[in-house]
């Protein structure tokens, strides 16, 4: 596998420019100044993207598409808390809506919560379904160090910036505040599990039971493979498996391809337009 950008993911012009300029700026600016400038620029970029997303609300309103309006409003509401991007959030929204409409049984499981945006979106969608549990696994300390199988030619993927240990941090307290204080989700429906995956996934798998949506946002090979090995068999027929980093992290892509080959899975993977993919588990 080469380091060429996956056909499932094409960077925007802004991201391409940032990918070239940021390493130069980081090398010439004092660390404190670079971090300050980056924080302001990134916040501005996210605000512009969120504002631009409202165009879809206008399109939906012109067509009186109420389902689309509901999706846009929910995604727009939680965009400030997510690093996923609107198309990835919409893919998660659609998967959850599909299992709700088809009454596919099982819990919603997210491995890699970060700031809690995707978890919040799934929680908002299922808040009226008291029997639909949401399990959230994360270190709440950011990413671990990448392993050997995550690197190709010295890089881990097609990121705007490298992802060192501690990246994508969302603290337990911040996520808890978002879910229960800002959004008023039921604590009885949501289980937050803190710790590294190798310590938390195996002992909790049996407590979850059937899984309707398995969302994996874990970046690295070992983490993604462990999530699939631990939870895939609990995903019900026609349930969804979402891999957020398939097109952006080399290790994630390798883990998915190896797992699918080992299980002889041929279900087509649908891209979300920003590097993520999802597929439905075939009927047994």
N, C-alpha and C positions, 0 to 999 in steps of 0.2 A: 504494500500500500504506500502510495506516495503522499507527500505533504500538500498536494494540490487540493484546493477547496472542493469539498464534496459537491456533486451536482444538486444535492438536496439543499444546498445553502449558498446563496450569493450575497456577499457583503454589499451594503449600500455604499454610495460614493463617500458619504461622511465617515463611515466605518473604515473604508479603505484608506482615506486620508489620515484618520486618527491612528491607524495601525502603522503608518509610515512616520508620522510626526512625533508621536508619543515617545518612542525610544530615544529620539534625538533630544527632545525636551528634557527627558529624565536624565540624560547623560550630561547636560550642560547646566541645568538649574540646580540650586541647592535643594536637598531633599524636602525641607519644610515648604519651600516655595512651590516646587512641583506638585506636592500633594494638595496644597491649597488651590492652585490653579486647576488641577485635574478635578477636584471636588466641585468647584464652581461650574466648570465647563460641562461636566457630566450631568449635574443637576439641571442645567439649562437645556441640554440636549433632551433629557427625559421629559422635561416640561413641554418642549416643543412637540415631541412625538405624541404625548398624551393629548395635547390640544388638537393636533392634526387628526388624531383618531376620531374625533367628534364628527368628521365628515361622513363617517359611516352611519351616524345617527341621523343626519340629514337625509342621506340616501334612503334609509329604512323608513323614515317618516314620510317621504314623498311617495313611497310605494305602499304605505300603510301596512308595513310588515312588522307586526307586533312581536313575533318571535325574535326577529333580528334586533328590534329596539331593546327588548329585555336583555339580550346578550351584550349589546354594546354598553348599556348602562351598568351592568354588573362588572364587565371587564374594565371599563373606564374607572369605576369606583376603586378598584384594588390595584390599578397600575402603579401608583406611587410606592407600593410595598413589594413590587416584583421586579426581578431582573430578567424575566423570561421574554418580555416583548408581547405586543398585542396579538400577533398571529399564533404564538405558542399558547397564550392564555385562551384564545378562542378554540384551539384544538382540544384543550383540556375541558373547556366548557361543553363542547359538542359531545365529547366522549361521555361525560357525566349525564348530559341530557338524554343521550341515546339509551343508557342503562335505566334511567328513570322512566322514560316513555315505554320501553320494552319490558319493564319490571324484571330486569335481570337481577337476581339476588346477589348480595355480598357487600362487603365493606369497601370503602375507598382508602387506599393505602398510598402514602407518599414517602419516598425515601430520598431525603435531601430537601429540607424545608426552606433553608436560607431565611429570607425576611418574612416569609409566610404568605406571599401573594397568591400562589396557586392553591395553597391550603385554604385561604380565606375565600377564594372563588368557589371551591368545592363545598365549603361549609355553607356559603350563602345559598347555593343551589339546593342543598339537602336539608336546610334548617327545619322544614316542615315535615320531613320524613324521620320520625323519631327512632325508627328501627334501622336507619342507615348510619353506620358508625364510620368515623374518620380517624385513621391511625396515622400519626406523624412521627417519623423517625429522623433524627438529626443529632449531630454532635453538639449543635448550638455553640460550637467553637470555630466554625469555618471548616474549610476543606483540610483533609490530611495531606501529607506529602504525596506527590505522584510517585508511582513505582516505575520499574524499568520498562514495563510493557506500555507505558503511557507516552514514551518519547519516540519520535522519529526525527532523525537528523537534528537532534538537540532541542526540539520543541514538542509541546504536548498537544498542539492543535491550532486551529485558526481563531485565536483570540486577539482582541484588540490589544490587551496587555497580558503578560504572563500571569498564571494563577498559583502563587506560592501558598504554602501552608497558611491557613487562616483566612483565605479568600472566601467571598460569598457568605460572609458572616451575618447571621441573624441570631441574636441572643434569645435564650429561653424566655426571659422576661419580656422582651420586645414582642415576640411572637404571641405570647400569652396575652399581652395587653391588646394587641390587634384583634385577636380572635374573640376574646371574652369581654373586653371593656369597650372597644370601639365598635365592634360588629355585633356584640351581644349574642354570640353563639352559645349553645348549651354545653356546659362542661360535661354533661352526661353523654353527649354524642361524640366528643373529641377526646382522644387519648394522645398526649404528647410524651414521646419516649426519648430521653436524653442519653447520649452515649455513642460510641463508635459502633458501626454496624456489626462488626464481628462479635461484639458483646451483647447487642440488643436484639438483633433480628432473630437468631435461632430460638432463644428462650420465649419469644413472644409470638412466634408464628402460630403455634397451636391455639393461642387465645383468640386469634382473629377469625378463624374459620374461613368461609368462602370470601373471595375477593372479586368485586365487579370491575374496579379500575385500579390498576397498579401503575403509579406514576413514579418514574425513576429519574432523579436529577442529581446524579452522583459523580459525574465527570470522569473519574478514573476507572481503569480496567478492573482492579480488584473489587472496588465498591459496586460497580454495575453488575459484575458477574455474581457476586454474593447475593445481591438483591434478586436476580433472576433465579439462581439456584435455590434460594430459600422460599420464594413466594410464588413462582410461576405455577406450580402444581395446584395451588389454591385458587388460582384465577379460574372462574367458571367459564363454561362454553359461551362464546360470543362476548365475553368480558374483554376489556381493553388493557393493553400494555403500552405505556407511553415512555419513550426514551428521549429525554430532553436534549441530550448532548451528542446524539449520534453523528450529526454532521459537523460538529465543531471540535470534538475531543477524540483523538486517535484511539485512545485506550477504550473509551466507551463503545466506539464502533467495532473494534476488534472483539470486545466481550460479547456484544450482541450477535455478531456474525458467528462466532464460535458456539455460542449457546444455541442459536437457531439451527446450526448444522448438526450439533449433537442430538437435538430433538427432532431432526428432520422436518423442521417447520418451513412451510412454503407460503404461509399467509402473506399477502402483499403488505408492504410497509408504506404508509401514507405520510408524505412530508408535510410539515407545517409552514414551510417557507423560510424558516430562520435556523434550521439545523436539527430540529426535533423531528421524530417520527412516531407513528403509533400503528399498531396492528391489533386485530381481534383474534382471540384464541379460537381455533377451529372447534367445531362441535365434536364431541368424543363419540 
